[in-house]
Amino acid sequence: MRMFLISDNVDTKTGMRLAGVEGVVVHERGEIEEALSSAIEDESIGIILITELLAQQVEDLIRDYKVNHGKILIVEIPDRHGTRRPADHIMRYVNEAVGLKV
């Protein structure tokens, strides 16, 4: 099972390529959709890494793929500029999922 990267910059792609992860650099929503669907259709890919900035542009598609294509793991990663999420994003996620404040 392989990993595949969908990135918005060449630096992230280059770094992941050094680790043996192939990928593409895209910028427009149509390009993101095409890269995501072709990666999902490729049965040799089990993990899709996508930069947070791109994931924000296609949140609806990622949610759909996570629900309907359970065999593929989609992971949002920060790019070379760091994360765009607030520091407490994991706690907020847990609070929303469980319904209790931890």
C-alpha positions, 0 to 999 in steps of 0.5 A: 500500500502506497502513500500519495501527496496532493500539495499546493507547493513544490517544497512540500512535494520535494520533501515528501518525495525524499521520503519516497512519497509520490505526489502532485502539485495543484492549485485550482479546485478542479485540479484538486478534485481530479487528483483526489479522485484518481488517487482514490481510484488507484487501488495501490494507494492506501493513504492520501496526504493533502495539505491543509490549504487544499483540504479547506477548498474541498472539505465537502469532497473529503468528507464524502470520501471519508464516509463512502470510501472507508478503505482509504485514509485521507490525512490533512498535513500542514505545509512548509508554513506550518498549520493553519488550525487553532491550537485547541482543534483536537479538543474541539473535535473531541467535544463535538464528537462526544458531546462532552467538554473534556 
